[in-house]
């Protein structure tokens, strides 16, 4: 989908630098995707910490299965 947005030139350069993209559109697209993933992770973490999930395994069980990887 094409849209027109105004982005500060300095911020766009930072986005390009951080994403490693030379072209503007791919840089903005990658930054947006990264932002959405981050917000989804944050939402899941908040939900888990507030007891809003019903995940059946404990932290100890996950670690015993060697499934958990901190990033």
SEFITI-313960 format. One record per residue (C-alpha): residue in three letters; x, y, z. Coordinates in steps of 0.05 Angstrom, whole numbers, plus 32768, in hexadecimal, padded with zeros to 4 digits. Layout:
<sefis>
<sefi resn="ALA" c1="X" c2="Y" c3="Z"/>
...
</sefis>
This chain:
<sefis>
<sefi resn="UNK" c1="8000" c2="8000" c3="8000"/>
<sefi resn="UNK" c1="801A" c2="8044" c3="7FF0"/>
<sefi resn="UNK" c1="8011" c2="807F" c3="801F"/>
<sefi resn="UNK" c1="8030" c2="80C3" c3="8026"/>
<sefi resn="UNK" c1="804E" c2="80D5" c3="8069"/>
<sefi resn="UNK" c1="807B" c2="810D" c3="8081"/>
<sefi resn="UNK" c1="80B9" c2="80F3" c3="80A5"/>
<sefi resn="UNK" c1="80EF" c2="811F" c3="80C2"/>
<sefi resn="UNK" c1="812D" c2="811A" c3="8095"/>
<sefi resn="UNK" c1="815A" c2="810C" c3="80D1"/>
<sefi resn="UNK" c1="812D" c2="80D5" c3="80EB"/>
<sefi resn="UNK" c1="812A" c2="80B6" c3="80A6"/>
<sefi resn="UNK" c1="8176" c2="80B5" c3="80A3"/>
<sefi resn="UNK" c1="8178" c2="8094" c3="80E7"/>
<sefi resn="UNK" c1="8145" c2="8060" c3="80D1"/>
<sefi resn="UNK" c1="816E" c2="8051" c3="8093"/>
<sefi resn="UNK" c1="81AD" c2="804C" c3="80BC"/>
<sefi resn="UNK" c1="818E" c2="801F" c3="80F1"/>
<sefi resn="UNK" c1="816C" c2="7FF1" c3="80BE"/>
<sefi resn="UNK" c1="81A7" c2="7FF0" c3="808F"/>
<sefi resn="UNK" c1="8179" c2="8001" c3="8055"/>
<sefi resn="UNK" c1="8191" c2="8034" c3="8022"/>
<sefi resn="UNK" c1="814C" c2="8040" c3="8004"/>
<sefi resn="UNK" c1="8118" c2="8066" c3="802B"/>
<sefi resn="UNK" c1="80DA" c2="803A" c3="8021"/>
<sefi resn="UNK" c1="80FB" c2="7FF8" c3="8035"/>
<sefi resn="UNK" c1="811A" c2="801B" c3="8071"/>
<sefi resn="UNK" c1="80D7" c2="8036" c3="8089"/>
<sefi resn="UNK" c1="80B5" c2="7FF3" c3="807C"/>
<sefi resn="UNK" c1="80EA" c2="7FCD" c3="80A4"/>
<sefi resn="UNK" c1="80E7" c2="7FFF" c3="80DD"/>
<sefi resn="UNK" c1="809B" c2="7FFA" c3="80DF"/>
<sefi resn="UNK" c1="809E" c2="7FAE" c3="80E0"/>
<sefi resn="UNK" c1="80D1" c2="7FAF" c3="8118"/>
<sefi resn="UNK" c1="80A6" c2="7FDF" c3="8140"/>
<sefi resn="UNK" c1="8069" c2="7FB3" c3="8138"/>
<sefi resn="UNK" c1="808F" c2="7F75" c3="814E"/>
<sefi resn="UNK" c1="80AA" c2="7F9B" c3="818B"/>
<sefi resn="UNK" c1="8064" c2="7FB2" c3="819F"/>
<sefi resn="UNK" c1="8048" c2="7F6C" c3="8197"/>
<sefi resn="UNK" c1="8080" c2="7F50" c3="81C3"/>
<sefi resn="UNK" c1="8074" c2="7F86" c3="81F6"/>
<sefi resn="UNK" c1="8029" c2="7F77" c3="81F6"/>
<sefi resn="UNK" c1="8036" c2="7F2D" c3="8200"/>
<sefi resn="UNK" c1="8067" c2="7F39" c3="8238"/>
<sefi resn="UNK" c1="8037" c2="7F69" c3="825B"/>
<sefi resn="UNK" c1="7FFF" c2="7F36" c3="8254"/>
<sefi resn="UNK" c1="802B" c2="7EFE" c3="826F"/>
<sefi resn="UNK" c1="8044" c2="7F27" c3="82AA"/>
<sefi resn="UNK" c1="7FFD" c2="7F3B" c3="82BD"/>
<sefi resn="UNK" c1="7FE7" c2="7EF2" c3="82BD"/>
<sefi resn="UNK" c1="7FBD" c2="7EFB" c3="827E"/>
<sefi resn="UNK" c1="7FD8" c2="7EBD" c3="825B"/>
<sefi resn="UNK" c1="7FCA" c2="7E74" c3="8267"/>
<sefi resn="UNK" c1="800C" c2="7E59" c3="824E"/>
<sefi resn="UNK" c1="8010" c2="7E13" c3="826D"/>
<sefi resn="UNK" c1="805B" c2="7E10" c3="827A"/>
<sefi resn="UNK" c1="8082" c2="7E31" c3="82B2"/>
<sefi resn="UNK" c1="80C4" c2="7E55" c3="82A7"/>
<sefi resn="UNK" c1="80E9" c2="7E1B" c3="82C6"/>
<sefi resn="UNK" c1="80C8" c2="7DEA" c3="8296"/>
<sefi resn="UNK" c1="80DA" c2="7E16" c3="825B"/>
<sefi resn="UNK" c1="8122" c2="7E1B" c3="8271"/>
<sefi resn="UNK" c1="8125" c2="7DD0" c3="827C"/>
<sefi resn="UNK" c1="810F" c2="7DC5" c3="8234"/>
<sefi resn="UNK" c1="8144" c2="7DF7" c3="821D"/>
<sefi resn="UNK" c1="810E" c2="7E1D" c3="81F6"/>
<sefi resn="UNK" c1="8116" c2="7E62" c3="8214"/>
<sefi resn="UNK" c1="8148" c2="7E91" c3="81F4"/>
<sefi resn="UNK" c1="8153" c2="7ED7" c3="820F"/>
<sefi resn="UNK" c1="8160" c2="7F0A" c3="81D8"/>
</sefis>
